[in-house]
Amino acid sequence: MEPLANIDQKRELLQSLKEVDKKYKKPFDDGEIAMVNFLGGSWNDYAQVVFSMLIADTLVNIEEQLTRLADHLEDDSST
């Protein structure tokens, strides 16, 4: 089964989500959540979006590591 997007596309998607609003970028760039919510909205919704983005980022990192490992193993088996 083919993945829906390659790693670069997934990274670009995560980056575009971070750029939607500064408050979504802050946890990734500064390591902290937004402390003030000027525009209103639910803190639960904000937290859910941030945690979903963190999970997606972690899964992409795992995929990148597994791809590098698989490439390395293929190189070793061909020599």
Backbone as numpy.savetxt, mean C-alpha at the origin, in Angstrom:
# Nx Ny Nz CAx CAy CAz Cx Cy Cz
-4.07 -18.35 -12.71 -4.91 -17.17 -12.71 -4.02 -15.92 -12.71
-4.28 -15.03 -13.61 -3.51 -13.80 -13.73 -3.92 -12.79 -12.66
-2.94 -12.07 -12.07 -3.31 -11.02 -11.10 -4.05 -9.89 -11.81
-4.87 -9.18 -11.05 -5.64 -8.07 -11.61 -4.75 -6.92 -12.04
-3.64 -6.74 -11.36 -2.71 -5.66 -11.69 -1.31 -6.12 -11.33
-0.33 -5.60 -12.06 1.04 -5.95 -11.70 1.47 -5.10 -10.50
2.65 -5.38 -9.98 3.12 -4.70 -8.77 3.21 -3.20 -8.97
3.72 -2.78 -10.13 3.83 -1.34 -10.38 2.47 -0.66 -10.40
1.48 -1.31 -10.99 0.13 -0.75 -11.02 -0.45 -0.66 -9.61
-0.19 -1.65 -8.80 -0.67 -1.63 -7.42 -0.02 -0.50 -6.64
1.29 -0.31 -6.83 2.00 0.79 -6.17 1.43 2.13 -6.61
1.18 2.30 -7.91 0.62 3.55 -8.43 -0.77 3.81 -7.85
-1.56 2.75 -7.73 -2.90 2.90 -7.15 -2.81 3.34 -5.70
-1.95 2.71 -4.92 -1.78 3.12 -3.52 -1.30 4.56 -3.43
-0.36 4.94 -4.30 0.13 6.30 -4.28 -0.97 7.30 -4.62
-1.81 6.96 -5.59 -2.89 7.88 -5.95 -3.90 8.00 -4.81
-4.13 6.91 -4.07 -5.02 6.99 -2.91 -4.43 7.89 -1.82
-3.12 7.82 -1.66 -2.46 8.67 -0.67 -2.57 10.14 -1.05
-2.57 10.42 -2.34 -2.60 11.79 -2.82 -4.00 12.41 -2.79
-5.03 11.59 -2.60 -6.40 12.09 -2.59 -6.59 13.16 -1.52
-6.01 12.91 -0.37 -6.16 13.83 0.76 -4.92 13.71 1.64
-4.43 14.84 2.10 -3.22 14.86 2.93 -3.37 13.97 4.16
-4.57 13.87 4.69 -4.75 13.07 5.90 -4.53 11.58 5.64
-4.69 11.13 4.39 -4.43 9.73 4.07 -2.95 9.49 3.80
-2.24 10.51 3.42 -0.81 10.40 3.14 0.02 10.46 4.43
-0.48 11.19 5.41 0.25 11.43 6.66 0.73 10.15 7.36
-0.11 9.13 7.50 0.37 7.91 8.18 1.55 7.25 7.46
1.61 7.36 6.15 2.68 6.73 5.39 3.95 7.56 5.39
3.82 8.87 5.30 4.99 9.74 5.23 5.53 10.12 6.61
4.63 10.37 7.55 5.04 10.86 8.86 4.91 9.80 9.97
4.24 8.69 9.67 4.07 7.65 10.67 3.07 7.99 11.76
2.18 8.93 11.48 1.16 9.29 12.47 -0.15 9.62 11.74
-1.23 9.48 12.46 -2.54 9.78 11.86 -2.84 11.27 12.00
-3.78 11.73 11.20 -4.20 13.13 11.29 -4.83 13.36 12.65
-4.48 14.47 13.28 -4.99 14.76 14.62 -6.23 15.66 14.60
-6.42 16.39 13.53 -7.54 17.32 13.44 -8.31 17.00 12.17
-9.61 16.98 12.28 -10.46 16.70 11.13 -11.27 17.96 10.84
-10.73 18.84 10.01 -11.37 20.12 9.73 -12.65 19.98 8.90
-12.67 19.01 8.03 -13.81 18.89 7.11 -14.93 18.02 7.66
-14.79 17.58 8.87 -15.81 16.70 9.43 -15.60 15.29 8.93
-16.61 14.49 9.04 -16.49 13.10 8.62 -16.24 12.21 9.81
-16.36 10.96 9.57 -16.25 9.98 10.63 -14.80 9.55 10.84
-14.36 9.55 12.10 -13.03 9.06 12.42 -12.95 7.57 12.16
-14.06 6.86 12.35 -14.06 5.42 12.06 -13.83 5.17 10.58
-14.46 5.97 9.72 -14.25 5.83 8.28 -12.80 6.12 7.92
-12.25 7.17 8.50 -10.86 7.54 8.26 -9.93 6.39 8.66
-10.13 5.87 9.86 -9.29 4.78 10.35 -9.42 3.55 9.46
-10.63 3.26 9.02 -10.85 2.10 8.17 -10.10 2.25 6.84
-10.14 3.44 6.26 -9.43 3.67 5.00 -7.92 3.54 5.21
-7.40 4.15 6.27 -5.96 4.09 6.54 -5.51 2.65 6.78
-6.25 1.91 7.59 -5.87 0.52 7.85 -5.98 -0.34 6.60
-6.96 -0.10 5.78 -7.08 -0.83 4.51 -5.89 -0.53 3.61
-5.47 0.74 3.58 -4.31 1.11 2.78 -3.04 0.46 3.33
-2.92 0.40 4.66 -1.75 -0.24 5.27 -1.71 -1.73 4.94
-2.86 -2.38 4.99 -2.93 -3.80 4.65 -2.55 -4.01 3.19
-3.09 -3.18 2.31 -2.76 -3.30 0.88 -1.28 -3.07 0.65
-0.71 -2.07 1.31 0.72 -1.77 1.17 1.55 -2.96 1.65
1.17 -3.55 2.76 1.88 -4.71 3.29 1.81 -5.89 2.33
0.64 -6.13 1.76 0.49 -7.24 0.82 1.32 -7.02 -0.44
1.38 -5.78 -0.92 2.22 -5.48 -2.09 3.69 -5.70 -1.74
4.11 -5.31 -0.53 5.49 -5.54 -0.11 5.80 -7.03 -0.07
4.89 -7.82 0.46 5.07 -9.27 0.51 5.17 -9.84 -0.91
4.30 -9.37 -1.80 4.34 -9.84 -3.18 5.68 -9.50 -3.84
6.18 -8.29 -3.59 7.48 -7.90 -4.15 8.60 -8.80 -3.63
8.58 -9.09 -2.34 9.61 -9.95 -1.75 9.53 -11.37 -2.32
8.32 -11.90 -2.45 8.16 -13.25 -3.01 8.59 -13.31 -4.46
8.33 -12.26 -5.21 8.75 -12.21 -6.61 10.26 -12.21 -6.71
10.92 -11.40 -5.87 12.39 -11.38 -5.86 12.97 -12.74 -5.47
12.36 -13.37 -4.47 12.81 -14.68 -4.03 12.64 -15.71 -5.14
11.49 -15.69 -5.81 11.24 -16.64 -6.90 12.23 -16.41 -8.04
12.50 -15.16 -8.37 13.48 -14.85 -9.42 14.87 -15.35 -9.03
15.22 -15.16 -7.78 16.52 -15.62 -7.29 16.62 -17.14 -7.36
15.56 -17.84 -6.96 15.55 -19.30 -7.00 15.63 -19.80 -8.44
14.97 -19.13 -9.35 15.04 -19.52 -10.76 16.45 -19.33 -11.30
17.10 -18.23 -10.91 18.47 -17.98 -11.35 19.41 -19.06 -10.83
19.21 -19.45 -9.57 20.06 -20.48 -8.97 19.86 -21.85 -9.62
18.63 -22.17 -9.98 18.35 -23.48 -10.56 18.80 -23.56 -12.02
18.97 -22.44 -12.68 19.40 -22.46 -14.08 20.92 -22.53 -14.23
21.64 -22.35 -13.12 23.11 -22.39 -13.22 23.66 -23.72 -12.86
